[in-house]
């Protein structure tokens, strides 16, 4: 496995050339994880780990890329005096 951050031109499409963007490419020699930045390389590794866990092996013929629409990832925590009743819908369903 090869992991690289700050990829040269041509390894990531223009759409993926933004913070946290990455590309996974399977070759005869293994899998390359190419991140636009260090965070992209990390998210690429996490995606690859998920794919290996689901398939039970290194994927073959893989060439996928991804980048978030927003560069903010996190967890929303609601803090209020009275709390929230269990089962309350906080956000509308998409």
N, C-alpha and C positions, 0 to 999 in steps of 0.2 A: 504494500500500500504506500502511495506517495501522497503527502499532504503539502500543499503550497498556498500561501496567502500573498495577496498583492500580485495577482496573475498578470502576465504580459498580455498585450493586445491579441485578440484572436482566440484565446482560450475561453473567454466568457462573452456571450452576446451582449449587445449594448443594454438590453433590458436587465441583464444580471449584473452589470457593472455599477452597482450601488451598494451602500453599506449592508452587510450581512448576506450578500448574494453568494451563491456557490454553484458548482457544477460537479457531478459525479460521472466519471467515464471509466468503463471497464475495458481493459486491454488484455492481450495475451499474457502480459507480465503482472497483472493484478488490477487494482482499482486506483484511480487518481481522484483525490479530493482537491478541487481547485476553488479557493475562496477569494473573493474580491478583497477582503480584509481578514484579520485574525478571527473576528466573530463569524464571518462567513465560513471560514475553514472549520470552526467548531460546529456550526449548525450542519455543515456538510457531513462531518464525522458522525454526528448524532443521527442524521438521516440514513447514512450507510449502516450504522449499527442496528437501526430499526429494520432495515431491509434484510440484513443478514439474519437477525433474530426471527423474522417472519418466514424466510425461505429456508433457513437452516444451513445456508452456505453463502459464499460470495456470489453476487449476482453476475450473470453473463449477459453480454450485449447491452449493458446499461449505459445510457447517455441521457441524464436528466439534469435540469438546472432549476434553481428557484431563487427568489429574492422576495423579501416582504414588501407589501405595498407601503407600509409605514415602518420606520426603523425603531419603533418603540415596542418592546415586548415586555410583558410583565403580568402581574396578577392584580386584580381589582379587589380591594378589601373595603368593606363597608363597616364603618365604625359609627355607631349611634348610641344615644343614651339608653333607649329602651330595647335595643337589639332588633332582630328581625325574626318573625315567627317562621318556624320550619315550614317549608313548602311554598313560601311566598315567592312569586315570580318577580325578579328584580329588573329584568330586561325583556323587551318584547322578543318573541321568537321570530327568527329570520324566515 
